[in-house]
Every structure is written in C-alpha cells, then in structure tokens.
Amino acid sequence: MNNVPQALNLAEGIPLLAAEANAPAAMEHGFRVQTSPELLAPAAGDDWKCTAAAQKGAPEFASGNLEGSEILRRLLAPVSAESDIGRAVDKLLARFGTLGAILAADARQLGDVAGKAVVDHLQITYLAMQSVLREQIPDPPIIGSWSALEDYAALKLRHSSDEKLLALFLDGNNGLVHEECMEQGAFDQTPRYCREIARRALELRAHAVALAHNHPAGDPVPSRADVEITKRIIMVLSDLEVVFHDHAIVGRNTIVSMRSMQLI
C-alpha cells in the first residue's frame, strides 16, 4: 500500500486507448462466469410453472401470457376512467417504450404524459415491486459470483432511462460495503472515475470492487471507451492491492460480463 499516491495519479498518465500489449492480466479473484452470458428471462419453452390449482383459478395470470400493454391497462383501471385508460396506455408506451421503463420513470417524467393520480399509482407500484425484489437479496447483499452481480445490476439498472456507472465496494467475504453512482448521463472520457473509485476503495477499506453500468439504448456490447476505462481502473486498483471482479454491462434484455468476453 506504499504506492497509494502514485496509484491515484496513475490514471492521468495512461493514454485513454492504451495498447493492448500493455493491458493488465486478468485478476485471479474475478468471478467465474459463463462463456456466453445468458438472458435473464427464462429460455423459450421454459416458462414459469404454476400449480394446477393456480392455473385453474386464474388462467391468464398463471400462464404469464399477459402483454405489457394489458398489464398496464389493468394497473391503471383503479385510478382512471374506463374511457381514458386506452389513451393513457398509448401515451405512456409511446414515451417510455416498455412497462419496466414506465414504472422506473421519475415523477417529473411521468407527469409529462399522465395525471397526478396515475403518476402516484405507478410510483407506489414500482416501490412495492422493488421492495419485493430486495427481500430476495441478503442484507448486506453478497456479490460473490457472476450471477449475484448480474441479478444486482438488473435490479438497479435494467430500466433506468439515464446511463449510470455504479461502483460496488466489497469486503473480504464479497459483502456489499457501499454502492456509489460514479457518473450519470453522458460519460466523458477522463481519468476522474479511476481516481475517485480508487479513493473511495481506500476510504471504505474495500477488499474488492465490481462495476455495473447500463446502455439505455439496449445494446449491451461494451464500447472501446468502456473497455479502456475499465482497464485503467484495474491498473490503479491493482497497485492498491484491491481486487477487481468484473464489469457488468446492462442492456434491454441481456447483461454481459467484460471478463467472460475476455475484454479485461
């Protein structure tokens, strides 16, 4: 840990697009990941199974065949006049694209296309959904495998309309010590992330770091800048003896691992 000042300054001296030959070797402590990241949704022909009793009592819900627009229509029924529901659904889907994006939108964004009663109803529904999902995650969360990082990244970023970079600081047991949004919106290509992530890792006495960020346009393939910035972060953390696990990129339907793609 005697190289802390040099490590914190290292980011400024590394070219943004460093030569591949100078890229750091993969850390031994990275997660074991699948060669080809899979969709989070069940594979075709592998729909969620329900009991015969449940299927008999509520066939539409049990089969999971409701489309997003129909779910939204039923969701709005208690707070909208029947004659207004179709128009409200059309406006919301035209503005946000998917049910998940609608539920994840903030009140200001929703208020552009819906009234207060609809906005309040959608937001409390989203809070309820998030609460249920968080119940399935240990407290503190253990980010000790690719599947755990994948699930956590999906929960946090899947439906965000803004691009965000999350840094997850972990203890020696891969328990989440702290989560921090390092950037939101259009990312520039400066060393600032590297320095700040290294500084926070030291302040939090983190044993390891994992990153996750989303591509709101939907394509999860890492850009060249994504890869080079991640390599720079790895180099800085390595000098501080902090393990770097992986960088998850969240698309619309898929999450990919930079390490499994052999990009880092």
C-alpha positions in Angstrom: 0.0 0.0 0.0 3.0 2.3 -0.2 2.2 3.2 -3.8 -1.1 5.0 -2.9 -0.1 8.5 -4.2 1.4 7.0 -7.4 -1.6 4.9 -7.9 -4.0 7.8 -7.5 -2.1 9.8 -10.1 -1.5 6.9 -12.5 -4.8 7.4 -14.2 -3.8 10.8 -15.6 -0.6 9.3 -17.2 -2.3 6.4 -19.1 -3.5 7.1 -22.6 -7.2 6.6 -23.0 -6.7 4.0 -25.7 -3.7 2.1 -24.3 -2.1 -0.5 -26.4 -3.4 -4.0 -25.9 0.0 -5.3 -25.1 0.1 -3.0 -22.0 -3.3 -4.2 -20.7 -3.2 -5.8 -17.2 -3.7 -9.5 -16.8 -7.0 -10.7 -15.5 -7.2 -10.8 -11.7 -7.3 -14.3 -10.3 -10.1 -13.3 -8.0 -12.5 -12.4 -10.7 -15.9 -14.1 -10.7 -16.2 -17.4 -12.6 -18.6 -16.5 -15.4 -20.3 -18.3 -18.3 -18.6 -18.1 -21.6 -21.8 -16.7 -23.2 -23.9 -14.5 -20.9 -27.5 -15.6 -20.9 -30.7 -13.7 -21.0 -32.1 -13.1 -17.6 -35.6 -14.1 -18.8 -36.4 -17.8 -19.0 -35.4 -19.5 -22.2 -38.0 -20.3 -24.8 -40.1 -23.3 -23.8 -39.1 -22.8 -20.1 -41.9 -20.6 -18.9 -42.6 -20.3 -15.2 -44.6 -23.3 -14.0 -47.7 -22.9 -11.8 -49.7 -25.5 -9.9 -52.8 -26.9 -11.5 -55.0 -25.2 -8.9 -53.5 -21.8 -9.6 -53.9 -22.3 -13.3 -57.5 -23.3 -12.9 -58.2 -20.4 -10.7 -56.6 -17.7 -12.8 -55.5 -19.0 -16.2 -54.3 -15.7 -17.7 -52.1 -14.7 -14.7 -50.9 -18.3 -14.2 -49.8 -18.7 -17.8 -47.9 -15.4 -17.7 -49.4 -14.6 -21.2 -50.5 -11.0 -20.5 -48.7 -8.4 -22.6 -47.1 -5.4 -21.0 -49.8 -3.1 -22.5 -52.6 -5.3 -21.0 -50.9 -5.3 -17.6 -50.6 -1.5 -17.7 -54.2 -1.2 -18.7 -55.3 -3.3 -15.7 -52.9 -1.4 -13.5 -54.4 1.9 -14.4 -58.0 0.7 -14.1 -58.4 1.7 -10.3 -57.3 5.3 -10.9 -58.5 6.1 -14.4 -61.9 6.4 -16.1 -62.5 3.4 -18.4 -62.7 5.8 -21.4 -59.3 7.3 -20.6 -57.3 4.1 -20.0 -56.5 3.3 -23.6 -55.3 6.8 -24.4 -53.2 6.8 -21.2 -51.6 3.5 -22.0 -50.8 4.6 -25.6 -49.1 7.8 -24.3 -47.1 6.1 -21.7 -45.8 3.4 -24.1 -45.1 5.9 -26.8 -43.0 8.0 -24.3 -41.2 5.2 -22.4 -41.4 2.1 -24.6 -41.8 -0.7 -22.1 -43.7 -1.4 -18.9 -40.5 -1.6 -16.9 -39.3 1.8 -18.2 -42.7 3.3 -17.3 -42.5 2.0 -13.7 -38.9 3.1 -13.3 -39.5 6.7 -14.6 -39.5 9.5 -12.0 -42.5 11.7 -11.2 -41.4 14.5 -13.4 -41.0 12.3 -16.5 -44.4 10.6 -15.8 -46.1 14.0 -15.2 -45.3 15.0 -18.8 -47.8 12.4 -20.1 -50.1 11.4 -17.2 -52.1 13.0 -14.4 -51.2 13.0 -10.7 -53.4 10.1 -9.7 -51.8 7.9 -12.4 -48.2 9.1 -11.5 -48.8 8.3 -7.8 -50.2 4.9 -8.6 -47.4 3.9 -10.9 -44.7 5.1 -8.4 -46.2 3.2 -5.4 -46.5 0.1 -7.6 -42.8 0.4 -8.5 -41.8 0.9 -4.9 -43.8 -2.3 -4.0 -42.1 -4.2 -6.8 -38.6 -3.0 -5.7 -39.4 -3.9 -2.1 -40.4 -7.5 -3.0 -37.2 -7.9 -5.2 -35.0 -6.6 -2.4 -36.5 -9.2 0.0 -34.7 -11.9 -2.1 -31.3 -10.2 -1.7 -29.4 -10.9 1.6 -28.7 -7.9 3.8 -26.0 -6.9 3.2 -26.0 -8.3 -0.4 -23.3 -10.8 -1.2 -21.8 -10.1 -4.6 -19.7 -13.2 -4.7 -20.4 -14.6 -8.1 -21.3 -13.5 -11.6 -25.0 -14.5 -11.2 -25.2 -12.3 -8.0 -23.6 -9.4 -9.8 -26.0 -10.0 -12.8 -29.1 -10.0 -10.6 -28.0 -6.9 -8.6 -27.2 -5.0 -11.8 -30.5 -5.9 -13.3 -32.4 -4.7 -10.2 -30.5 -1.4 -10.1 -30.1 -0.5 -13.8 -32.3 -2.6 -16.2 -35.0 0.1 -16.6 -33.0 3.3 -16.0 -33.5 5.8 -18.7 -30.2 7.5 -17.9 -26.8 5.9 -18.3 -25.3 5.3 -14.9 -22.0 3.9 -13.7 -22.3 2.0 -10.3 -19.2 1.1 -8.3 -19.8 -1.8 -5.7 -17.3 -1.8 -2.9 -17.0 -5.3 -1.3 -15.5 -6.7 1.9 -13.3 -9.8 2.2 -16.4 -12.0 2.0 -17.8 -10.1 -1.0 -20.4 -8.5 1.1 -21.5 -5.1 -0.2 -20.0 -2.4 1.9 -21.1 0.5 -0.2 -22.7 1.2 -3.6 -22.0 4.5 -5.3 -23.1 6.1 -8.6 -19.9 7.4 -10.0 -21.5 9.0 -13.1 -24.9 9.7 -14.5 -25.8 10.8 -18.0 -23.4 11.1 -20.9 -20.0 9.9 -19.8 -16.9 11.8 -20.7 -13.6 10.0 -21.1 -11.4 11.5 -18.3 -9.4 9.6 -15.6 -11.8 11.0 -13.0 -13.6 7.7 -12.4 -10.4 5.9 -11.8 -9.1 8.3 -9.2 -12.5 8.6 -7.4 -13.1 4.8 -7.4 -9.5 4.2 -6.0 -10.0 6.9 -3.4 -13.3 5.5 -2.2 -11.9 2.0 -2.1 -9.2 3.2 0.3 -11.7 5.2 2.4 -14.0 2.2 2.7 -11.2 -0.3 3.2 -12.7 -2.3 0.4 -11.2 -5.7 -0.4 -12.7 -5.8 -3.9 -14.6 -3.7 -6.4 -17.2 -4.6 -9.1 -18.7 -2.2 -11.7 -22.0 -2.1 -13.4 -23.4 0.3 -15.9 -26.3 0.4 -18.4 -26.7 1.2 -22.0 -30.3 2.7 -22.2 -30.4 2.3 -26.0 -30.5 -1.5 -25.3 -27.3 -2.9 -26.8 -25.1 -4.3 -24.0 -21.9 -4.6 -26.1 -19.1 -2.6 -24.4 -17.7 0.3 -26.3 -14.0 0.7 -26.8 -14.0 3.5 -24.3 -15.9 1.3 -21.8 -13.1 -1.3 -22.0 -10.2 1.1 -21.9 -11.6 3.0 -18.8 -12.1 -0.4 -17.1 -8.5 -1.5 -17.8 -7.3 1.8 -16.4 -9.4 1.2 -13.2 -8.0 -2.3 -12.9 -4.4 -1.0 -13.0 -5.0 1.6 -10.4 -6.8 -0.8 -8.0 -4.1 -3.4 -8.5 -1.4 -1.0 -7.2 -3.6 -0.5 -4.1 -4.0 -4.3 -3.7 -7.7 -4.1 -4.3 -9.2 -7.0 -6.3 -11.3 -6.1 -9.3 -14.0 -8.7 -10.0 -15.9 -7.7 -13.2 -17.7 -5.0 -15.1 -21.4 -5.8 -16.0 -23.0 -4.0 -18.9 -26.8 -3.9 -18.7 -28.8 -3.9 -22.0 -32.5 -4.1 -22.5 -32.7 -7.9 -22.4 -29.2 -9.0 -21.7 -26.4 -8.4 -19.3 -22.8 -9.1 -20.4 -19.6 -9.6 -18.5 -16.4 -8.0 -19.7 -14.4 -10.7 -18.1 -16.3 -13.5 -19.8 -15.9 -11.7 -23.1 -12.1 -11.7 -22.3 -12.0 -7.9 -22.7 -10.3 -7.4 -19.3 
